Amino acid sequence: MRPGERGQGPEIAESRIPTIHDSRLTIHELQQWGEELGRALRAPVIITLEGDLGTGKTTLAQAICSGVGVREDVTSPTFALVNEYHAERATVFHLDLYRLRGPDDLTNLAWDDIVNSAAIVLVEWPERAGDRMPADVMKIRLEHIAGDDGHRRLILA
């Protein structure tokens, strides 16, 4: 496979995904899991981060970046839409599609270049990409737990 060319699935072996003993995690446990995942990732890979506002998508993205080796501050791309970070072993693109009206808005973000790059791509609000989201992604969903503000449910799809 040539750099930037996608294979049949995400570039992470199932056995390298950190084990989750309980999908009900504290924010600290979510951060630890995200760092482990970041250490296991190999580019190219696209990870979608789904969940309502305040479920911890950006917190998880920050932890993944830390595990990849990003040393600079990782901030929410809510207004910038795309943040690019460089680590020794990979470039990481962190996208927040919340403010997009739909898939047509992706062209202005250099979407095709990003998803076809030899990078680790983290996408918050992936449903806004519609059918332009590649099929071979790792899907992570975070959910609030009713009556328990201190924990989130993490679901690997």
MIBA-344173 format. One record per residue: residue number from 1; x, y, z of N, C-alpha, C in turn. Coordinates in Angstrom, 3 decimals. Last residue first. Example, Ala and Ser with C-alpha at 12.3 -4.5 7.8 and 13.67 -1.06 7.14 Angstrom:
residues 2
- pos;n.px;n.py;n.pz;ca.px;ca.py;ca.pz;c.px;c.py;c.pz
- 2;12.850;-2.250;7.080;13.670;-1.060;7.140;12.900;0.030;7.870
- 1;13.190;-5.690;7.800;12.300;-4.500;7.800;13.200;-3.300;7.800
end
This chain:
residues 157
- pos;n.px;n.py;n.pz;ca.px;ca.py;ca.pz;c.px;c.py;c.pz
- 157;-18.027;1.113;17.866;-18.947;0.563;16.860;-18.184;0.018;15.679
- 156;-17.656;1.327;21.234;-16.897;1.131;19.995;-17.831;0.470;18.995
- 155;-18.695;3.604;23.578;-19.140;2.502;22.738;-18.265;2.465;21.491
- 154;-18.762;4.725;26.825;-17.949;4.666;25.612;-18.350;3.416;24.849
- 153;-20.479;6.865;28.923;-20.485;5.534;28.322;-19.704;5.626;27.014
- 152;-19.080;8.683;31.639;-19.563;8.633;30.262;-19.578;7.174;29.828
- 151;-19.536;10.247;34.888;-19.149;9.138;33.999;-19.729;9.328;32.602
- 150;-20.529;12.294;36.423;-19.116;11.970;36.552;-18.627;10.860;35.636
- 149;-23.264;12.555;36.272;-22.446;13.508;35.516;-20.965;13.172;35.527
- 148;-25.762;10.665;36.290;-24.363;10.427;36.668;-23.455;11.320;35.827
- 147;-28.340;10.840;35.315;-28.161;10.900;36.754;-26.731;10.711;37.235
- 146;-27.575;9.033;32.421;-28.603;9.748;33.171;-28.336;9.664;34.677
- 145;-24.608;9.550;30.925;-25.324;8.539;31.692;-26.294;9.305;32.588
- 144;-23.826;10.510;27.564;-24.092;10.878;28.949;-24.787;9.697;29.618
- 143;-21.592;8.755;25.386;-22.942;9.102;25.809;-22.937;9.566;27.263
- 142;-19.664;8.427;22.466;-19.702;8.771;23.879;-21.113;9.214;24.231
- 141;-18.385;6.180;20.077;-19.534;6.971;20.527;-19.440;7.184;22.036
- 140;-16.233;5.708;17.443;-16.333;5.776;18.898;-17.513;6.675;19.231
- 139;-15.183;3.828;14.707;-16.251;4.649;15.273;-16.260;4.535;16.797
- 138;-12.792;3.958;12.288;-13.033;3.439;13.631;-14.047;4.382;14.282
- 137;-13.608;3.433;8.816;-13.261;4.281;9.953;-13.465;3.501;11.243
- 136;-14.223;2.974;5.875;-13.225;2.291;6.713;-12.725;3.193;7.836
- 135;-15.875;4.645;4.426;-16.479;3.513;5.141;-15.511;2.898;6.153
- 134;-15.542;8.240;4.607;-15.117;6.916;4.138;-15.726;5.809;4.995
- 133;-18.052;10.568;4.204;-17.228;9.902;5.214;-16.834;8.534;4.656
- 132;-19.839;11.428;2.394;-18.433;11.704;2.085;-17.483;11.136;3.135
- 131;-22.422;11.082;3.220;-21.826;10.004;2.416;-20.388;10.292;1.995
- 130;-21.947;13.109;6.076;-22.842;12.327;5.224;-22.107;11.222;4.489
- 129;-20.737;14.832;7.762;-20.017;14.506;6.524;-20.880;13.687;5.575
- 128;-22.216;14.931;10.017;-22.325;16.093;9.123;-21.598;15.848;7.797
- 127;-21.457;12.754;11.498;-22.698;12.630;10.733;-22.883;13.794;9.763
- 126;-19.232;13.480;13.024;-19.020;12.878;11.704;-20.290;12.751;10.859
- 125;-18.496;15.109;15.313;-19.744;15.321;14.579;-19.649;14.741;13.159
- 124;-14.960;14.978;14.920;-16.119;15.168;15.792;-17.312;15.543;14.917
- 123;-12.442;12.979;13.844;-13.583;13.753;13.345;-14.707;13.779;14.380
- 122;-9.066;12.677;13.300;-10.090;12.595;14.342;-11.230;13.520;13.938
- 121;-6.671;10.952;11.575;-7.729;11.948;11.410;-8.811;11.683;12.455
- 120;-3.359;10.582;10.977;-4.400;10.171;11.911;-5.432;11.294;11.872
- 119;-2.283;10.299;7.517;-2.362;10.935;8.840;-3.354;10.191;9.724
- 118;-1.779;10.470;4.710;-1.162;9.430;5.545;-1.107;9.942;6.978
- 117;-4.970;11.453;3.292;-3.574;11.676;3.683;-3.067;10.495;4.506
- 116;-7.589;11.379;2.724;-6.727;10.525;1.906;-5.254;10.700;2.237
- 115;-8.709;13.243;4.366;-9.079;11.838;4.588;-8.262;10.873;3.739
- 114;-7.454;15.628;3.292;-7.240;15.188;4.677;-7.541;13.704;4.827
- 113;-8.389;15.818;0.659;-6.945;15.738;0.919;-6.678;15.181;2.321
- 112;-11.134;16.025;1.120;-10.608;14.889;0.359;-9.110;14.721;0.587
- 111;-11.267;18.498;2.644;-11.694;17.204;3.168;-11.044;16.033;2.437
- 110;-10.710;21.192;2.578;-9.737;20.268;1.968;-9.997;18.836;2.462
- 109;-12.832;22.684;3.365;-11.914;22.255;4.425;-10.776;21.387;3.890
- 108;-14.496;23.073;1.234;-13.712;24.230;1.694;-12.717;23.882;2.788
- 107;-15.797;20.603;1.148;-14.844;20.957;0.095;-13.943;22.099;0.538
- 106;-17.746;20.487;3.127;-16.450;19.835;3.354;-15.386;20.243;2.336
- 105;-20.212;21.453;2.434;-19.286;22.381;3.093;-17.886;21.788;3.285
- 104;-21.625;19.247;1.559;-21.094;20.183;0.551;-20.093;21.164;1.151
- 103;-22.577;17.928;3.890;-21.395;17.436;3.189;-20.803;18.404;2.161
- 102;-23.726;20.731;5.969;-23.825;19.410;5.362;-22.571;19.064;4.593
- 101;-23.197;22.887;7.510;-24.598;22.651;7.141;-24.777;21.253;6.566
- 100;-20.951;22.836;10.299;-21.229;22.658;8.878;-22.713;22.421;8.652
- 99;-20.411;22.896;12.983;-20.921;24.126;12.373;-21.220;23.998;10.881
- 98;-19.351;20.320;13.539;-20.605;20.765;14.140;-21.222;21.953;13.400
- 97;-16.998;19.115;12.848;-17.926;19.424;11.757;-19.252;19.996;12.256
- 96;-13.818;19.381;13.620;-15.098;19.501;14.307;-16.093;19.991;13.257
- 95;-10.834;17.479;13.359;-11.897;18.244;12.724;-13.143;18.251;13.599
- 94;-7.506;17.170;13.447;-8.657;17.116;14.355;-9.709;18.049;13.772
- 93;-4.877;15.300;12.197;-5.877;16.308;11.868;-7.050;16.093;12.815
- 92;-1.550;14.648;12.840;-2.919;14.428;13.311;-3.767;15.610;12.855
- 91;1.221;12.888;11.594;0.456;14.127;11.586;-0.945;13.766;12.046
- 90;3.588;10.856;13.420;2.380;11.054;12.612;1.915;12.503;12.655
- 89;5.881;10.631;14.977;5.499;9.496;14.139;4.263;9.702;13.284
- 88;6.211;13.132;16.226;7.346;12.479;15.584;6.916;11.380;14.614
- 87;3.431;15.200;15.302;4.178;14.406;16.273;5.295;13.712;15.503
- 86;1.519;18.014;14.695;2.610;17.162;14.220;3.296;16.494;15.403
- 85;-1.833;18.928;13.845;-0.756;18.770;14.821;0.284;17.823;14.256
- 84;-4.391;21.077;12.875;-3.365;20.131;12.436;-2.230;20.132;13.451
- 83;-7.859;21.524;13.001;-6.556;21.788;13.611;-5.608;20.693;13.151
- 82;-10.726;22.881;11.586;-9.654;21.898;11.424;-8.413;22.386;12.157
- 81;-12.542;24.757;12.745;-13.044;23.576;12.024;-11.994;22.494;11.851
- 80;-12.277;26.953;14.324;-11.309;26.800;13.230;-11.746;25.697;12.273
- 79;-14.317;26.478;16.165;-14.392;27.664;15.312;-13.427;27.585;14.137
- 78;-13.699;23.876;17.167;-15.077;24.293;16.932;-15.167;25.483;15.985
- 77;-11.419;22.390;17.784;-11.476;23.059;16.484;-12.867;23.591;16.149
- 76;-9.966;22.681;20.963;-11.161;22.343;20.202;-11.159;23.100;18.876
- 75;-6.430;21.971;21.099;-7.616;22.749;21.416;-8.790;22.308;20.540
- 74;-3.554;20.925;22.474;-4.597;20.470;21.556;-5.879;21.158;21.987
- 73;-0.344;22.254;22.677;-1.693;22.270;23.224;-2.683;21.861;22.145
- 72;2.210;19.888;21.552;1.607;21.214;21.659;0.210;21.112;22.262
- 71;2.939;17.271;21.246;3.449;17.983;22.419;2.829;19.362;22.594
- 70;1.786;14.159;20.310;1.637;15.596;20.067;2.037;16.321;21.352
- 69;1.778;11.431;20.625;3.029;12.139;20.836;2.969;13.617;20.513
- 68;-0.379;9.819;20.817;0.342;9.800;19.541;1.696;10.479;19.682
- 67;-1.288;10.566;23.346;-0.748;9.226;23.143;0.034;9.084;21.850
- 66;-2.217;13.142;22.722;-1.143;12.970;23.691;-0.482;11.607;23.513
- 65;-4.323;12.460;20.983;-3.169;13.228;20.487;-1.975;13.090;21.427
- 64;-6.005;11.200;22.837;-5.463;10.435;21.707;-4.227;11.144;21.166
- 63;-6.609;13.413;24.463;-5.902;12.260;25.019;-5.281;11.409;23.914
- 62;-8.016;15.039;22.667;-6.793;15.539;23.297;-5.959;14.385;23.841
- 61;-10.207;13.353;22.131;-9.287;13.718;21.044;-7.962;14.226;21.608
- 60;-11.418;13.363;24.677;-10.878;12.123;24.132;-9.894;12.413;23.006
- 59;-12.148;16.073;24.772;-11.274;15.515;25.809;-10.629;14.225;25.314
- 58;-13.924;16.149;22.638;-12.666;16.890;22.541;-11.671;16.400;23.582
- 57;-15.948;14.435;23.707;-15.306;14.157;22.414;-13.956;14.866;22.301
- 56;-17.521;14.628;25.990;-16.083;14.390;26.127;-15.354;14.091;24.834
- 55;-20.125;15.479;25.995;-19.872;14.078;26.358;-18.391;13.755;26.472
- 54;-20.850;18.040;25.178;-20.414;17.835;26.547;-20.160;16.395;26.954
- 53;-23.324;17.201;22.818;-22.472;18.237;23.398;-22.114;17.865;24.831
- 52;-23.357;13.641;22.026;-23.965;14.942;22.256;-22.929;15.937;22.771
- 51;-21.323;11.850;19.639;-21.916;12.073;20.951;-22.472;13.472;21.065
- 50;-18.425;10.414;18.048;-19.839;10.776;18.057;-20.314;10.996;19.483
- 49;-15.695;10.514;16.262;-16.067;10.716;17.658;-17.490;11.258;17.682
- 48;-13.909;8.415;14.097;-15.036;9.315;14.290;-15.414;9.323;15.763
- 47;-10.755;8.227;12.765;-11.553;7.882;13.934;-12.677;8.899;14.044
- 46;-8.742;6.897;10.296;-9.769;7.899;10.582;-10.587;7.378;11.757
- 45;-5.289;6.459;9.579;-6.510;5.972;10.223;-7.448;7.156;10.445
- 44;-2.151;5.505;8.162;-3.345;6.343;8.169;-4.519;5.658;8.855
- 43;-0.803;5.535;11.480;-1.391;6.238;10.344;-1.218;5.401;9.077
- 42;-1.619;3.649;14.248;-0.649;3.805;13.161;-1.364;4.467;11.992
- 41;-2.186;3.583;17.780;-2.559;3.949;16.413;-1.366;4.015;15.477
- 40;-1.327;3.191;20.381;-1.515;2.011;19.529;-1.765;2.354;18.064
- 39;-1.317;5.697;21.555;-0.037;4.981;21.443;-0.135;3.789;20.490
- 38;-4.080;6.231;21.461;-3.147;7.041;20.680;-1.800;6.363;20.504
- 37;-4.974;4.367;23.355;-5.368;4.230;21.959;-4.403;5.008;21.072
- 36;-3.848;5.507;25.652;-3.458;4.149;25.231;-3.794;3.932;23.760
- 35;-5.263;7.930;25.668;-3.807;7.940;25.517;-3.298;6.571;25.076
- 34;-7.883;6.957;26.064;-7.538;7.692;24.848;-6.034;7.745;24.603
- 33;-7.660;5.881;28.640;-7.965;4.996;27.519;-7.574;5.659;26.195
- 32;-7.191;8.270;30.078;-6.198;7.191;30.082;-6.405;6.259;28.893
- 31;-9.603;9.632;29.549;-8.328;10.199;29.116;-7.246;9.123;29.061
- 30;-11.395;7.902;30.793;-11.540;8.170;29.363;-10.231;8.724;28.802
- 29;-10.548;8.168;33.433;-10.402;6.869;32.767;-10.522;7.010;31.256
- 28;-11.298;10.880;33.807;-9.896;10.470;33.947;-9.647;9.129;33.244
- 27;-14.067;10.689;33.509;-13.309;11.492;32.546;-11.826;11.107;32.604
- 26;-15.001;7.246;34.008;-14.838;8.613;34.490;-14.071;9.379;33.415
- 25;-17.082;5.064;32.043;-15.771;5.589;32.433;-15.868;6.976;33.037
- 24;-18.466;2.258;31.114;-18.844;3.383;31.964;-17.562;3.937;32.585
- 23;-17.629;-0.030;29.975;-17.767;1.117;29.080;-18.249;2.364;29.815
- 22;-15.138;-1.843;31.383;-16.459;-1.308;31.671;-16.607;-0.069;30.807
- 21;-12.850;-2.608;30.153;-13.493;-3.575;31.038;-14.910;-3.138;31.386
- 20;-11.498;-2.319;27.162;-12.393;-1.572;28.029;-13.126;-2.610;28.866
- 19;-8.215;-2.471;25.877;-9.373;-3.169;26.409;-10.189;-2.228;27.290
- 18;-7.031;-0.650;23.096;-7.012;-0.879;24.545;-8.324;-1.503;25.014
- 17;-6.326;-2.323;20.161;-7.262;-1.393;20.773;-7.270;-1.670;22.269
- 16;-4.794;-4.361;19.200;-4.074;-3.199;19.740;-5.009;-2.174;20.354
- 15;-6.442;-6.226;18.084;-5.748;-6.614;19.308;-5.004;-5.444;19.944
- 14;-7.224;-4.961;15.735;-8.192;-5.103;16.823;-7.492;-5.417;18.143
- 13;-4.817;-2.698;14.478;-5.213;-4.086;14.683;-6.172;-4.152;15.861
- 12;-5.434;-0.053;12.488;-5.166;-0.441;13.859;-5.672;-1.860;14.015
- 11;-6.354;1.453;10.179;-4.987;0.995;10.365;-4.664;0.792;11.840
- 10;-9.589;0.298;9.171;-8.729;1.226;9.891;-7.363;0.609;10.166
- 9;-9.591;-1.539;6.011;-10.133;-1.148;7.313;-9.199;-0.192;7.998
- 8;-8.386;-2.028;3.614;-9.732;-2.531;3.792;-10.346;-2.123;5.125
- 7;-6.493;0.983;3.095;-6.697;-0.448;2.923;-8.146;-0.820;3.135
- 6;-5.689;3.980;1.364;-6.413;3.289;2.412;-6.590;1.818;2.061
- 5;-2.779;5.778;0.870;-3.755;4.880;0.267;-4.403;4.061;1.370
- 4;-0.799;7.176;2.149;-2.055;7.867;1.876;-3.130;6.990;1.279
- 3;1.782;5.355;0.587;1.383;6.335;1.597;0.094;7.037;1.184
- 2;0.576;2.202;-0.847;1.340;3.443;-0.925;0.903;4.407;0.177
- 1;0.837;-1.161;0.000;0.000;0.000;0.000;0.894;1.240;0.000
end
